[in-house]
Amino acid sequence: MTGSNDRIAGLLAMAPVIPVLIVEDLRHAVPLARALVAGGLPVIEVTLRTAAALDAVAAMAAEVPGAEIGVGTVLTGAQLDAAAKAGARFAVSPGSSPALLDAAAGHALPLLPGASTASEAMALLERGYRSQKFFPAEPAGGRAFLAALASPLPAIRFCPTGGIGAATAADWLALANVACVGGSWVAPRDLVAAGNWAAIEALARAAAALRRGAA
C-alpha cells in the first residue's frame, strides 16, 4: 500500500486541479487531453459514463506525451482491470466497498477512493489510504466540513470533487488538508463539442495557476 499511496500522492501534487471528463466522442479524446496538458493540467480523470470512455483512455495514454490518465467512477475489481488494460495510471472511486478495496489491495493500478464522512475516511485510513477523494464535496458539507476534519485526521489529504468551479476552487485549495481539487469546468461540454481547444487550454492555464495552501 505504501507504494500505491506514494504514487497517488505524487499525482495529486502535480497540479492544483484534476480535470474530470465525460468523453462522448472518441475523436475529441486526444486533442482534449493535449489542450489540458498544454495548459498545465497533466493529471486527467476520464469517467466511465460513456461507451467511449475506455477507448478514450487508451488513445490519450498512447498519444499524449506527459499526460497521466486516470479512470473515474470505478466501482468493481473488473473495472480496475479494464482501466489498467486501457493504459490508465490510476483509478478513482466516488466511495468504497469491501469488495473494491480487496480488489485494489496489491493491484498494479493505484486507487483514490472516496469518502464523505469522518467514519468513511477513518475506515479508508485503516486500510492504508492517506490520499482520498472527498465526494460530493459541496453537498457533503462543503469547505467547513472538510476543514473540520484536518485536526482529528491529519494524516489524510483530500481531493474534493463535486460542485467545485472556477469561482470556488481557490477557497478549497486554501485548506490545509486539500492536495488538489477535481472539476469539469476546465472542459465545458460546449467547448469540447465545438473543438475549441484553444479556449480549453486557456481555462486549464488559469486553473494551473491557482495556489495551494494559501490560507
Secondary structure, DSSP 8 states (H G I E B T S, - for coil): -HHHHHHHHHHHTS-SEEEEE----GGGHHHHHHHHHHTT--EEEEES-STTHHHHHHHHHHH-TT-EEEEES--SHHHHHHHHHHT-SEEE-SS--HHHHHHHTT-SS-EE-EE-SHHHHHHHHHTT--EEEETTTTTTTHHHHHHHHTTT-TT-EEEEBSS--TTTHHHHHTSTTB--EEESTTS-HHHHHHT-HHHHHHHHHHHHT--SS--
